[in-house]
C-alpha cells in the first residue's frame, strides 16, 4: 500500500524505479522460461506457434473473458 521508495529524492528515485523494473522483468522471465522452452521443443514452427498463442490471448483480452456465441449451447 505504501511504497517506501516514494520517499527517496527524485534523482535517486529514477534509479530505484529502473532497478525495480529490471528485477521484475527478470523474475517474469524466470517464471516463464520452462513454458517457453516447452513450446520451442514441441512445435514444428516456433514463430507460428507464438503468433497463434498471441492471437488467442489478444482475442480473450478483447472479449474480457466473456464467452462468444460459438461457445453457447444450441437450443
N, CA, C and O atoms as a Tripos MOL2 file, in Angstrom:
@<TRIPOS>MOLECULE
protein
  300   299    75     0     0
PROTEIN
NO_CHARGES

@<TRIPOS>ATOM
      1 N           0.8220   -1.1730    0.0000 N.3       1 UNK1
      2 CA          0.0000    0.0000    0.0000 C.3       1 UNK1
      3 C           0.8780    1.2530    0.0000 C.2       1 UNK1
      4 O           0.6640    2.1530   -0.8120 O.2       1 UNK1
      5 N           1.8230    1.3190    0.8630 N.am      2 UNK2
      6 CA          2.7290    2.4600    0.8870 C.3       2 UNK2
      7 C           4.0780    1.9730    0.3790 C.2       2 UNK2
      8 O           4.6510    1.0080    0.8840 O.2       2 UNK2
      9 N           4.5590    2.6700   -0.6300 N.am      3 UNK3
     10 CA          5.8360    2.3080   -1.2320 C.3       3 UNK3
     11 C           6.9320    3.1600   -0.6130 C.2       3 UNK3
     12 O           6.9310    4.3770   -0.7990 O.2       3 UNK3
     13 N           7.8680    2.5600    0.1170 N.am      4 UNK4
     14 CA          8.9040    3.3660    0.7640 C.3       4 UNK4
     15 C           9.8340    4.0630   -0.2210 C.2       4 UNK4
     16 O          10.4960    5.0330    0.1470 O.2       4 UNK4
     17 N           9.8990    3.5950   -1.4580 N.am      5 UNK5
     18 CA         10.7820    4.2550   -2.4170 C.3       5 UNK5
     19 C          10.2210    5.5870   -2.8840 C.2       5 UNK5
     20 O          10.9340    6.3550   -3.5300 O.2       5 UNK5
     21 N           8.9610    5.8840   -2.5760 N.am      6 UNK6
     22 CA          8.4040    7.1960   -2.9080 C.3       6 UNK6
     23 C           9.0080    8.3000   -2.0500 C.2       6 UNK6
     24 O           8.8990    9.4780   -2.3900 O.2       6 UNK6
     25 N           9.6360    7.9360   -0.9560 N.am      7 UNK7
     26 CA         10.2490    8.9130   -0.0660 C.3       7 UNK7
     27 C          11.6710    9.2770   -0.5000 C.2       7 UNK7
     28 O          12.2840   10.1610    0.0960 O.2       7 UNK7
     29 N          12.1930    8.6210   -1.5090 N.am      8 UNK8
     30 CA         13.5520    8.8920   -1.9960 C.3       8 UNK8
     31 C          13.5200   10.1470   -2.8520 C.2       8 UNK8
     32 O          12.5410   10.4030   -3.5510 O.2       8 UNK8
     33 N          14.5960   10.9300   -2.7960 N.am      9 UNK9
     34 CA         14.6660   12.1390   -3.6200 C.3       9 UNK9
     35 C          14.5480   11.7730   -5.0910 C.2       9 UNK9
     36 O          14.8390   10.6440   -5.4850 O.2       9 UNK9
     37 N          14.1210   12.7330   -5.8970 N.am     10 UNK10
     38 CA         13.7350   12.4800   -7.2850 C.3      10 UNK10
     39 C          14.8350   11.8190   -8.1140 C.2      10 UNK10
     40 O          14.5740   10.8210   -8.7850 O.2      10 UNK10
     41 N          16.0580   12.3490   -8.0840 N.am     11 UNK11
     42 CA         17.1230   11.7760   -8.9160 C.3      11 UNK11
     43 C          17.4160   10.3320   -8.5340 C.2      11 UNK11
     44 O          17.6500    9.4940   -9.4040 O.2      11 UNK11
     45 N          17.4050   10.0430   -7.2580 N.am     12 UNK12
     46 CA         17.6600    8.6820   -6.8120 C.3      12 UNK12
     47 C          16.4440    7.7910   -7.0600 C.2      12 UNK12
     48 O          16.5900    6.5850   -7.2590 O.2      12 UNK12
     49 N          15.2630    8.3700   -7.0490 N.am     13 UNK13
     50 CA         14.0400    7.5960   -7.2700 C.3      13 UNK13
     51 C          14.0270    6.9800   -8.6650 C.2      13 UNK13
     52 O          13.5260    5.8700   -8.8460 O.2      13 UNK13
     53 N          14.5710    7.6850   -9.6480 N.am     14 UNK14
     54 CA         14.6220    7.1630  -11.0120 C.3      14 UNK14
     55 C          15.4450    5.8810  -11.0530 C.2      14 UNK14
     56 O          15.0500    4.9160  -11.7090 O.2      14 UNK14
     57 N          16.5800    5.8570  -10.3620 N.am     15 UNK15
     58 CA         17.4270    4.6680  -10.3620 C.3      15 UNK15
     59 C          16.7500    3.5140   -9.6250 C.2      15 UNK15
     60 O          16.8300    2.3680  -10.0660 O.2      15 UNK15
     61 N          16.0850    3.8090   -8.5050 N.am     16 UNK16
     62 CA         15.3830    2.7560   -7.7790 C.3      16 UNK16
     63 C          14.2520    2.1780   -8.6250 C.2      16 UNK16
     64 O          14.0390    0.9660   -8.6560 O.2      16 UNK16
     65 N          13.5330    3.0620   -9.3100 N.am     17 UNK17
     66 CA         12.4250    2.6170  -10.1430 C.3      17 UNK17
     67 C          12.9230    1.7460  -11.2970 C.2      17 UNK17
     68 O          12.3280    0.7110  -11.5960 O.2      17 UNK17
     69 N          14.0130    2.1630  -11.9440 N.am     18 UNK18
     70 CA         14.5820    1.3820  -13.0460 C.3      18 UNK18
     71 C          15.0800    0.0260  -12.5480 C.2      18 UNK18
     72 O          14.8840   -0.9870  -13.2190 O.2      18 UNK18
     73 N          15.7160    0.0000  -11.3900 N.am     19 UNK19
     74 CA         16.1920   -1.2570  -10.8200 C.3      19 UNK19
     75 C          15.0510   -2.1980  -10.4900 C.2      19 UNK19
     76 O          15.1440   -3.4030  -10.7230 O.2      19 UNK19
     77 N          13.9710   -1.6490   -9.9460 N.am     20 UNK20
     78 CA         12.8140   -2.4800   -9.6140 C.3      20 UNK20
     79 C          12.1910   -3.0690  -10.8810 C.2      20 UNK20
     80 O          11.8300   -4.2460  -10.9020 O.2      20 UNK20
     81 N          12.0620   -2.2580  -11.9370 N.am     21 UNK21
     82 CA         11.5150   -2.7530  -13.1990 C.3      21 UNK21
     83 C          12.3920   -3.8510  -13.7820 C.2      21 UNK21
     84 O          11.8790   -4.8480  -14.2910 O.2      21 UNK21
     85 N          13.6990   -3.6820  -13.7150 N.am     22 UNK22
     86 CA         14.6250   -4.6830  -14.2260 C.3      22 UNK22
     87 C          14.4300   -6.0170  -13.5150 C.2      22 UNK22
     88 O          14.3310   -7.0620  -14.1580 O.2      22 UNK22
     89 N          14.3750   -5.9770  -12.1830 N.am     23 UNK23
     90 CA         14.2410   -7.2220  -11.4330 C.3      23 UNK23
     91 C          12.8520   -7.8320  -11.5770 C.2      23 UNK23
     92 O          12.6990   -9.0490  -11.4760 O.2      23 UNK23
     93 N          11.8410   -7.0050  -11.8090 N.am     24 UNK24
     94 CA         10.5090   -7.5290  -12.0760 C.3      24 UNK24
     95 C          10.5020   -8.2970  -13.3880 C.2      24 UNK24
     96 O           9.9420   -9.3910  -13.4630 O.2      24 UNK24
     97 N          11.1180   -7.7350  -14.4240 N.am     25 UNK25
     98 CA         11.2010   -8.4210  -15.7150 C.3      25 UNK25
     99 C          12.0550   -9.6830  -15.6320 C.2      25 UNK25
    100 O          11.7380  -10.6920  -16.2610 O.2      25 UNK25
    101 N          13.1230   -9.6280  -14.8640 N.am     26 UNK26
    102 CA         13.9800  -10.7950  -14.6810 C.3      26 UNK26
    103 C          13.2090  -11.9170  -13.9800 C.2      26 UNK26
    104 O          13.3560  -13.0870  -14.3350 O.2      26 UNK26
    105 N          12.4020  -11.5670  -13.0000 N.am     27 UNK27
    106 CA         11.5840  -12.5580  -12.2930 C.3      27 UNK27
    107 C          10.5350  -13.1500  -13.2240 C.2      27 UNK27
    108 O          10.2920  -14.3560  -13.1880 O.2      27 UNK27
    109 N           9.9130  -12.3260  -14.0550 N.am     28 UNK28
    110 CA          8.9230  -12.8150  -15.0100 C.3      28 UNK28
    111 C           9.5570  -13.7850  -16.0000 C.2      28 UNK28
    112 O           8.9620  -14.8090  -16.3360 O.2      28 UNK28
    113 N          10.7540  -13.4680  -16.4630 N.am     29 UNK29
    114 CA         11.4740  -14.3680  -17.3760 C.3      29 UNK29
    115 C          11.7580  -15.6950  -16.7040 C.2      29 UNK29
    116 O          11.6030  -16.7500  -17.3200 O.2      29 UNK29
    117 N          12.1750  -15.6540  -15.4360 N.am     30 UNK30
    118 CA         12.4510  -16.8810  -14.6910 C.3      30 UNK30
    119 C          11.2150  -17.7460  -14.4950 C.2      30 UNK30
    120 O          11.3060  -18.9730  -14.4600 O.2      30 UNK30
    121 N          10.0540  -17.1010  -14.3660 N.am     31 UNK31
    122 CA          8.8190  -17.8530  -14.1700 C.3      31 UNK31
    123 C           8.3290  -18.5050  -15.4580 C.2      31 UNK31
    124 O           7.6720  -19.5450  -15.4130 O.2      31 UNK31
    125 N           8.6420  -17.9050  -16.6050 N.am     32 UNK32
    126 CA          8.0800  -18.3920  -17.8660 C.3      32 UNK32
    127 C           9.0760  -19.1480  -18.7410 C.2      32 UNK32
    128 O           8.6970  -19.6250  -19.8100 O.2      32 UNK32
    129 N          10.3130  -19.2710  -18.3300 N.am     33 UNK33
    130 CA         11.3290  -19.8800  -19.1880 C.3      33 UNK33
    131 C          11.0090  -21.3420  -19.5010 C.2      33 UNK33
    132 O          11.2430  -21.7830  -20.6260 O.2      33 UNK33
    133 N          10.4880  -22.0950  -18.5560 N.am     34 UNK34
    134 CA         10.1770  -23.5030  -18.8140 C.3      34 UNK34
    135 C           9.0090  -23.6430  -19.7910 C.2      34 UNK34
    136 O           9.0090  -24.5420  -20.6320 O.2      34 UNK34
    137 N           8.0260  -22.7680  -19.6860 N.am     35 UNK35
    138 CA          6.8950  -22.8050  -20.6090 C.3      35 UNK35
    139 C           7.3590  -22.5000  -22.0310 C.2      35 UNK35
    140 O           6.9600  -23.1790  -22.9770 O.2      35 UNK35
    141 N           8.1840  -21.4970  -22.1750 N.am     36 UNK36
    142 CA          8.6940  -21.1230  -23.4990 C.3      36 UNK36
    143 C           9.5360  -22.2480  -24.0940 C.2      36 UNK36
    144 O           9.4200  -22.5490  -25.2820 O.2      36 UNK36
    145 N          10.3760  -22.8660  -23.2820 N.am     37 UNK37
    146 CA         11.1910  -23.9730  -23.7810 C.3      37 UNK37
    147 C          10.3180  -25.1490  -24.1980 C.2      37 UNK37
    148 O          10.6210  -25.8240  -25.1820 O.2      37 UNK37
    149 N           9.2480  -25.4000  -23.4680 N.am     38 UNK38
    150 CA          8.3130  -26.4650  -23.8470 C.3      38 UNK38
    151 C           7.6540  -26.1860  -25.1830 C.2      38 UNK38
    152 O           7.4730  -27.0990  -25.9880 O.2      38 UNK38
    153 N           7.2940  -24.9410  -25.4270 N.am     39 UNK39
    154 CA          6.7020  -24.5630  -26.7160 C.3      39 UNK39
    155 C           7.7250  -24.7240  -27.8260 C.2      39 UNK39
    156 O           7.3900  -25.2120  -28.9050 O.2      39 UNK39
    157 N           8.9590  -24.3270  -27.5830 N.am     40 UNK40
    158 CA         10.0170  -24.4610  -28.5950 C.3      40 UNK40
    159 C          10.2390  -25.9230  -28.9600 C.2      40 UNK40
    160 O          10.3910  -26.2490  -30.1370 O.2      40 UNK40
    161 N          10.2590  -26.8000  -27.9760 N.am     41 UNK41
    162 CA         10.5400  -28.2230  -28.2290 C.3      41 UNK41
    163 C           9.3870  -28.9340  -28.9220 C.2      41 UNK41
    164 O           9.6110  -29.8320  -29.7340 O.2      41 UNK41
    165 N           8.1430  -28.5380  -28.6050 N.am     42 UNK42
    166 CA          7.0070  -29.2900  -29.1140 C.3      42 UNK42
    167 C           6.4370  -28.7530  -30.4240 C.2      42 UNK42
    168 O           5.6040  -29.4180  -31.0400 O.2      42 UNK42
    169 N           6.8560  -27.5840  -30.8610 N.am     43 UNK43
    170 CA          6.2590  -27.0160  -32.0690 C.3      43 UNK43
    171 C           7.1530  -27.2480  -33.2820 C.2      43 UNK43
    172 O           8.3810  -27.2650  -33.1910 O.2      43 UNK43
    173 N           6.4950  -27.4250  -34.4060 N.am     44 UNK44
    174 CA          7.2200  -27.5710  -35.6650 C.3      44 UNK44
    175 C           7.7350  -26.2110  -36.1090 C.2      44 UNK44
    176 O           8.8890  -26.0760  -36.5160 O.2      44 UNK44
    177 N           6.8690  -25.2000  -36.0280 N.am     45 UNK45
    178 CA          7.2400  -23.8340  -36.3950 C.3      45 UNK45
    179 C           7.0240  -22.9450  -35.1680 C.2      45 UNK45
    180 O           5.8940  -22.6000  -34.8250 O.2      45 UNK45
    181 N           8.1140  -22.5900  -34.5270 N.am     46 UNK46
    182 CA          8.0620  -21.8450  -33.2730 C.3      46 UNK46
    183 C           7.3860  -20.4890  -33.4590 C.2      46 UNK46
    184 O           6.5660  -20.0970  -32.6290 O.2      46 UNK46
    185 N           7.7110  -19.7730  -34.5210 N.am     47 UNK47
    186 CA          7.1410  -18.4540  -34.7560 C.3      47 UNK47
    187 C           5.6210  -18.5220  -34.9150 C.2      47 UNK47
    188 O           4.8960  -17.7260  -34.3190 O.2      47 UNK47
    189 N           5.1450  -19.4670  -35.7130 N.am     48 UNK48
    190 CA          3.7040  -19.5560  -35.9180 C.3      48 UNK48
    191 C           2.9860  -19.9810  -34.6360 C.2      48 UNK48
    192 O           1.8430  -19.5820  -34.4090 O.2      48 UNK48
    193 N           3.6330  -20.7750  -33.8080 N.am     49 UNK49
    194 CA          3.0430  -21.1590  -32.5230 C.3      49 UNK49
    195 C           2.8970  -19.9460  -31.6170 C.2      49 UNK49
    196 O           1.8540  -19.7540  -30.9930 O.2      49 UNK49
    197 N           3.9460  -19.1250  -31.5430 N.am     50 UNK50
    198 CA          3.8670  -17.9220  -30.7260 C.3      50 UNK50
    199 C           2.8300  -16.9440  -31.2640 C.2      50 UNK50
    200 O           2.1100  -16.3110  -30.4920 O.2      50 UNK50
    201 N           2.7540  -16.8210  -32.5820 N.am     51 UNK51
    202 CA          1.7720  -15.9310  -33.2010 C.3      51 UNK51
    203 C           0.3550  -16.3990  -32.8690 C.2      51 UNK51
    204 O          -0.5100  -15.5860  -32.5440 O.2      51 UNK51
    205 N           0.1230  -17.7020  -32.9510 N.am     52 UNK52
    206 CA         -1.1900  -18.2450  -32.6350 C.3      52 UNK52
    207 C          -1.5390  -18.0280  -31.1680 C.2      52 UNK52
    208 O          -2.6670  -17.6530  -30.8510 O.2      52 UNK52
    209 N          -0.5880  -18.2600  -30.2720 N.am     53 UNK53
    210 CA         -0.8310  -18.0410  -28.8500 C.3      53 UNK53
    211 C          -1.1160  -16.5770  -28.5530 C.2      53 UNK53
    212 O          -1.9790  -16.2600  -27.7340 O.2      53 UNK53
    213 N          -0.3870  -15.6820  -29.2230 N.am     54 UNK54
    214 CA         -0.6190  -14.2530  -29.0210 C.3      54 UNK54
    215 C          -2.0100  -13.8610  -29.4990 C.2      54 UNK54
    216 O          -2.7070  -13.1060  -28.8200 O.2      54 UNK54
    217 N          -2.4180  -14.3600  -30.6460 N.am     55 UNK55
    218 CA         -3.7450  -14.0230  -31.1790 C.3      55 UNK55
    219 C          -4.8530  -14.5480  -30.2740 C.2      55 UNK55
    220 O          -5.8680  -13.8770  -30.0890 O.2      55 UNK55
    221 N          -4.6730  -15.7310  -29.7110 N.am     56 UNK56
    222 CA         -5.6610  -16.2680  -28.7780 C.3      56 UNK56
    223 C          -5.7420  -15.4050  -27.5180 C.2      56 UNK56
    224 O          -6.8320  -15.1090  -27.0270 O.2      56 UNK56
    225 N          -4.5800  -15.0070  -27.0020 N.am     57 UNK57
    226 CA         -4.5390  -14.1540  -25.8190 C.3      57 UNK57
    227 C          -5.1980  -12.8130  -26.1040 C.2      57 UNK57
    228 O          -5.9780  -12.3170  -25.2910 O.2      57 UNK57
    229 N          -4.8880  -12.2270  -27.2550 N.am     58 UNK58
    230 CA         -5.4530  -10.9210  -27.6070 C.3      58 UNK58
    231 C          -6.9690  -11.0020  -27.7980 C.2      58 UNK58
    232 O          -7.6880  -10.0990  -27.3700 O.2      58 UNK58
    233 N          -7.4580  -12.0550  -28.4240 N.am     59 UNK59
    234 CA         -8.9050  -12.2270  -28.6000 C.3      59 UNK59
    235 C          -9.5890  -12.3570  -27.2410 C.2      59 UNK59
    236 O         -10.6800  -11.8230  -27.0450 O.2      59 UNK59
    237 N          -8.9660  -13.0510  -26.3160 N.am     60 UNK60
    238 CA         -9.5070  -13.1960  -24.9580 C.3      60 UNK60
    239 C          -9.5400  -11.8430  -24.2490 C.2      60 UNK60
    240 O         -10.5040  -11.5360  -23.5480 O.2      60 UNK60
    241 N          -8.5050  -11.0410  -24.4240 N.am     61 UNK61
    242 CA         -8.4780   -9.7230  -23.8050 C.3      61 UNK61
    243 C          -9.5590   -8.8200  -24.3850 C.2      61 UNK61
    244 O         -10.1760   -8.0450  -23.6530 O.2      61 UNK61
    245 N          -9.7930   -8.9080  -25.6730 N.am     62 UNK62
    246 CA        -10.8190   -8.0810  -26.3170 C.3      62 UNK62
    247 C         -12.2020   -8.4680  -25.8100 C.2      62 UNK62
    248 O         -13.0380   -7.5970  -25.5730 O.2      62 UNK62
    249 N         -12.4520   -9.7600  -25.6410 N.am     63 UNK63
    250 CA        -13.7450  -10.2310  -25.1510 C.3      63 UNK63
    251 C         -13.9200  -10.0120  -23.6520 C.2      63 UNK63
    252 O         -15.0310  -10.1540  -23.1410 O.2      63 UNK63
    253 N         -12.8600   -9.6720  -22.9450 N.am     64 UNK64
    254 CA        -12.8900   -9.5000  -21.4870 C.3      64 UNK64
    255 C         -13.3320  -10.7670  -20.7710 C.2      64 UNK64
    256 O         -13.9810  -10.6950  -19.7270 O.2      64 UNK64
    257 N         -12.9870  -11.9250  -21.3200 N.am     65 UNK65
    258 CA        -13.3070  -13.1870  -20.6800 C.3      65 UNK65
    259 C         -14.7150  -13.6840  -20.9180 C.2      65 UNK65
    260 O         -15.0820  -14.7530  -20.4290 O.2      65 UNK65
    261 N         -15.5210  -12.9250  -21.6660 N.am     66 UNK66
    262 CA        -16.8910  -13.3700  -21.9500 C.3      66 UNK66
    263 C         -16.8700  -14.4440  -23.0150 C.2      66 UNK66
    264 O         -15.9860  -14.4770  -23.8700 O.2      66 UNK66
    265 N         -17.8580  -15.3230  -22.9510 N.am     67 UNK67
    266 CA        -17.9650  -16.3820  -23.9500 C.3      67 UNK67
    267 C         -18.5330  -15.8230  -25.2440 C.2      67 UNK67
    268 O         -19.3300  -14.8850  -25.2270 O.2      67 UNK67
    269 N         -18.1270  -16.3910  -26.3480 N.am     68 UNK68
    270 CA        -18.6720  -15.9850  -27.6360 C.3      68 UNK68
    271 C         -19.9220  -16.7990  -27.9320 C.2      68 UNK68
    272 O         -20.2410  -17.7400  -27.2060 O.2      68 UNK68
    273 N         -20.6170  -16.4460  -28.9780 N.am     69 UNK69
    274 CA        -21.8170  -17.1740  -29.3570 C.3      69 UNK69
    275 C         -21.5330  -18.5980  -29.7720 C.2      69 UNK69
    276 O         -22.4140  -19.4550  -29.6940 O.2      69 UNK69
    277 N         -20.3280  -18.8620  -30.2080 N.am     70 UNK70
    278 CA        -19.9500  -20.2170  -30.6370 C.3      70 UNK70
    279 C         -19.8470  -21.1640  -29.4400 C.2      70 UNK70
    280 O         -20.0380  -22.3720  -29.5810 O.2      70 UNK70
    281 N         -19.5480  -20.6190  -28.2770 N.am     71 UNK71
    282 CA        -19.3650  -21.4580  -27.0930 C.3      71 UNK71
    283 C         -20.6880  -21.8020  -26.3990 C.2      71 UNK71
    284 O         -20.7200  -22.6570  -25.5130 O.2      71 UNK71
    285 N         -21.7880  -21.1320  -26.8030 N.am     72 UNK72
    286 CA        -23.0590  -21.3650  -26.1520 C.3      72 UNK72
    287 C         -23.7360  -22.6100  -26.6890 C.2      72 UNK72
    288 O         -23.5410  -22.9580  -27.8540 O.2      72 UNK72
    289 N         -24.5300  -23.2940  -25.8680 N.am     73 UNK73
    290 CA        -25.2380  -24.4900  -26.3460 C.3      73 UNK73
    291 C         -26.3370  -24.1080  -27.3490 C.2      73 UNK73
    292 O         -26.9100  -23.0210  -27.2660 O.2      73 UNK73
    293 N         -26.6170  -24.9910  -28.2760 N.am     74 UNK74
    294 CA        -27.6430  -24.7610  -29.2830 C.3      74 UNK74
    295 C         -28.9760  -25.3170  -28.7870 C.2      74 UNK74
    296 O         -29.1120  -26.5250  -28.5920 O.2      74 UNK74
    297 N         -29.9500  -24.4450  -28.5870 N.am     75 UNK75
    298 CA        -31.2670  -24.8740  -28.0860 C.3      75 UNK75
    299 C         -32.2460  -25.0160  -29.2110 C.2      75 UNK75
    300 O         -33.4030  -25.3680  -28.9810 O.2      75 UNK75
@<TRIPOS>BOND
     1     1     2 1
     2     2     3 1
     3     3     4 2
     4     3     5 am
     5     5     6 1
     6     6     7 1
     7     7     8 2
     8     7     9 am
     9     9    10 1
    10    10    11 1
    11    11    12 2
    12    11    13 am
    13    13    14 1
    14    14    15 1
    15    15    16 2
    16    15    17 am
    17    17    18 1
    18    18    19 1
    19    19    20 2
    20    19    21 am
    21    21    22 1
    22    22    23 1
    23    23    24 2
    24    23    25 am
    25    25    26 1
    26    26    27 1
    27    27    28 2
    28    27    29 am
    29    29    30 1
    30    30    31 1
    31    31    32 2
    32    31    33 am
    33    33    34 1
    34    34    35 1
    35    35    36 2
    36    35    37 am
    37    37    38 1
    38    38    39 1
    39    39    40 2
    40    39    41 am
    41    41    42 1
    42    42    43 1
    43    43    44 2
    44    43    45 am
    45    45    46 1
    46    46    47 1
    47    47    48 2
    48    47    49 am
    49    49    50 1
    50    50    51 1
    51    51    52 2
    52    51    53 am
    53    53    54 1
    54    54    55 1
    55    55    56 2
    56    55    57 am
    57    57    58 1
    58    58    59 1
    59    59    60 2
    60    59    61 am
    61    61    62 1
    62    62    63 1
    63    63    64 2
    64    63    65 am
    65    65    66 1
    66    66    67 1
    67    67    68 2
    68    67    69 am
    69    69    70 1
    70    70    71 1
    71    71    72 2
    72    71    73 am
    73    73    74 1
    74    74    75 1
    75    75    76 2
    76    75    77 am
    77    77    78 1
    78    78    79 1
    79    79    80 2
    80    79    81 am
    81    81    82 1
    82    82    83 1
    83    83    84 2
    84    83    85 am
    85    85    86 1
    86    86    87 1
    87    87    88 2
    88    87    89 am
    89    89    90 1
    90    90    91 1
    91    91    92 2
    92    91    93 am
    93    93    94 1
    94    94    95 1
    95    95    96 2
    96    95    97 am
    97    97    98 1
    98    98    99 1
    99    99   100 2
   100    99   101 am
   101   101   102 1
   102   102   103 1
   103   103   104 2
   104   103   105 am
   105   105   106 1
   106   106   107 1
   107   107   108 2
   108   107   109 am
   109   109   110 1
   110   110   111 1
   111   111   112 2
   112   111   113 am
   113   113   114 1
   114   114   115 1
   115   115   116 2
   116   115   117 am
   117   117   118 1
   118   118   119 1
   119   119   120 2
   120   119   121 am
   121   121   122 1
   122   122   123 1
   123   123   124 2
   124   123   125 am
   125   125   126 1
   126   126   127 1
   127   127   128 2
   128   127   129 am
   129   129   130 1
   130   130   131 1
   131   131   132 2
   132   131   133 am
   133   133   134 1
   134   134   135 1
   135   135   136 2
   136   135   137 am
   137   137   138 1
   138   138   139 1
   139   139   140 2
   140   139   141 am
   141   141   142 1
   142   142   143 1
   143   143   144 2
   144   143   145 am
   145   145   146 1
   146   146   147 1
   147   147   148 2
   148   147   149 am
   149   149   150 1
   150   150   151 1
   151   151   152 2
   152   151   153 am
   153   153   154 1
   154   154   155 1
   155   155   156 2
   156   155   157 am
   157   157   158 1
   158   158   159 1
   159   159   160 2
   160   159   161 am
   161   161   162 1
   162   162   163 1
   163   163   164 2
   164   163   165 am
   165   165   166 1
   166   166   167 1
   167   167   168 2
   168   167   169 am
   169   169   170 1
   170   170   171 1
   171   171   172 2
   172   171   173 am
   173   173   174 1
   174   174   175 1
   175   175   176 2
   176   175   177 am
   177   177   178 1
   178   178   179 1
   179   179   180 2
   180   179   181 am
   181   181   182 1
   182   182   183 1
   183   183   184 2
   184   183   185 am
   185   185   186 1
   186   186   187 1
   187   187   188 2
   188   187   189 am
   189   189   190 1
   190   190   191 1
   191   191   192 2
   192   191   193 am
   193   193   194 1
   194   194   195 1
   195   195   196 2
   196   195   197 am
   197   197   198 1
   198   198   199 1
   199   199   200 2
   200   199   201 am
   201   201   202 1
   202   202   203 1
   203   203   204 2
   204   203   205 am
   205   205   206 1
   206   206   207 1
   207   207   208 2
   208   207   209 am
   209   209   210 1
   210   210   211 1
   211   211   212 2
   212   211   213 am
   213   213   214 1
   214   214   215 1
   215   215   216 2
   216   215   217 am
   217   217   218 1
   218   218   219 1
   219   219   220 2
   220   219   221 am
   221   221   222 1
   222   222   223 1
   223   223   224 2
   224   223   225 am
   225   225   226 1
   226   226   227 1
   227   227   228 2
   228   227   229 am
   229   229   230 1
   230   230   231 1
   231   231   232 2
   232   231   233 am
   233   233   234 1
   234   234   235 1
   235   235   236 2
   236   235   237 am
   237   237   238 1
   238   238   239 1
   239   239   240 2
   240   239   241 am
   241   241   242 1
   242   242   243 1
   243   243   244 2
   244   243   245 am
   245   245   246 1
   246   246   247 1
   247   247   248 2
   248   247   249 am
   249   249   250 1
   250   250   251 1
   251   251   252 2
   252   251   253 am
   253   253   254 1
   254   254   255 1
   255   255   256 2
   256   255   257 am
   257   257   258 1
   258   258   259 1
   259   259   260 2
   260   259   261 am
   261   261   262 1
   262   262   263 1
   263   263   264 2
   264   263   265 am
   265   265   266 1
   266   266   267 1
   267   267   268 2
   268   267   269 am
   269   269   270 1
   270   270   271 1
   271   271   272 2
   272   271   273 am
   273   273   274 1
   274   274   275 1
   275   275   276 2
   276   275   277 am
   277   277   278 1
   278   278   279 1
   279   279   280 2
   280   279   281 am
   281   281   282 1
   282   282   283 1
   283   283   284 2
   284   283   285 am
   285   285   286 1
   286   286   287 1
   287   287   288 2
   288   287   289 am
   289   289   290 1
   290   290   291 1
   291   291   292 2
   292   291   293 am
   293   293   294 1
   294   294   295 1
   295   295   296 2
   296   295   297 am
   297   297   298 1
   298   298   299 1
   299   299   300 2
@<TRIPOS>SUBSTRUCTURE
     1 UNK1         2 RESIDUE 1 A UNK
     2 UNK2         6 RESIDUE 1 A UNK
     3 UNK3        10 RESIDUE 1 A UNK
     4 UNK4        14 RESIDUE 1 A UNK
     5 UNK5        18 RESIDUE 1 A UNK
     6 UNK6        22 RESIDUE 1 A UNK
     7 UNK7        26 RESIDUE 1 A UNK
     8 UNK8        30 RESIDUE 1 A UNK
     9 UNK9        34 RESIDUE 1 A UNK
    10 UNK10       38 RESIDUE 1 A UNK
    11 UNK11       42 RESIDUE 1 A UNK
    12 UNK12       46 RESIDUE 1 A UNK
    13 UNK13       50 RESIDUE 1 A UNK
    14 UNK14       54 RESIDUE 1 A UNK
    15 UNK15       58 RESIDUE 1 A UNK
    16 UNK16       62 RESIDUE 1 A UNK
    17 UNK17       66 RESIDUE 1 A UNK
    18 UNK18       70 RESIDUE 1 A UNK
    19 UNK19       74 RESIDUE 1 A UNK
    20 UNK20       78 RESIDUE 1 A UNK
    21 UNK21       82 RESIDUE 1 A UNK
    22 UNK22       86 RESIDUE 1 A UNK
    23 UNK23       90 RESIDUE 1 A UNK
    24 UNK24       94 RESIDUE 1 A UNK
    25 UNK25       98 RESIDUE 1 A UNK
    26 UNK26      102 RESIDUE 1 A UNK
    27 UNK27      106 RESIDUE 1 A UNK
    28 UNK28      110 RESIDUE 1 A UNK
    29 UNK29      114 RESIDUE 1 A UNK
    30 UNK30      118 RESIDUE 1 A UNK
    31 UNK31      122 RESIDUE 1 A UNK
    32 UNK32      126 RESIDUE 1 A UNK
    33 UNK33      130 RESIDUE 1 A UNK
    34 UNK34      134 RESIDUE 1 A UNK
    35 UNK35      138 RESIDUE 1 A UNK
    36 UNK36      142 RESIDUE 1 A UNK
    37 UNK37      146 RESIDUE 1 A UNK
    38 UNK38      150 RESIDUE 1 A UNK
    39 UNK39      154 RESIDUE 1 A UNK
    40 UNK40      158 RESIDUE 1 A UNK
    41 UNK41      162 RESIDUE 1 A UNK
    42 UNK42      166 RESIDUE 1 A UNK
    43 UNK43      170 RESIDUE 1 A UNK
    44 UNK44      174 RESIDUE 1 A UNK
    45 UNK45      178 RESIDUE 1 A UNK
    46 UNK46      182 RESIDUE 1 A UNK
    47 UNK47      186 RESIDUE 1 A UNK
    48 UNK48      190 RESIDUE 1 A UNK
    49 UNK49      194 RESIDUE 1 A UNK
    50 UNK50      198 RESIDUE 1 A UNK
    51 UNK51      202 RESIDUE 1 A UNK
    52 UNK52      206 RESIDUE 1 A UNK
    53 UNK53      210 RESIDUE 1 A UNK
    54 UNK54      214 RESIDUE 1 A UNK
    55 UNK55      218 RESIDUE 1 A UNK
    56 UNK56      222 RESIDUE 1 A UNK
    57 UNK57      226 RESIDUE 1 A UNK
    58 UNK58      230 RESIDUE 1 A UNK
    59 UNK59      234 RESIDUE 1 A UNK
    60 UNK60      238 RESIDUE 1 A UNK
    61 UNK61      242 RESIDUE 1 A UNK
    62 UNK62      246 RESIDUE 1 A UNK
    63 UNK63      250 RESIDUE 1 A UNK
    64 UNK64      254 RESIDUE 1 A UNK
    65 UNK65      258 RESIDUE 1 A UNK
    66 UNK66      262 RESIDUE 1 A UNK
    67 UNK67      266 RESIDUE 1 A UNK
    68 UNK68      270 RESIDUE 1 A UNK
    69 UNK69      274 RESIDUE 1 A UNK
    70 UNK70      278 RESIDUE 1 A UNK
    71 UNK71      282 RESIDUE 1 A UNK
    72 UNK72      286 RESIDUE 1 A UNK
    73 UNK73      290 RESIDUE 1 A UNK
    74 UNK74      294 RESIDUE 1 A UNK
    75 UNK75      298 RESIDUE 1 A UNK
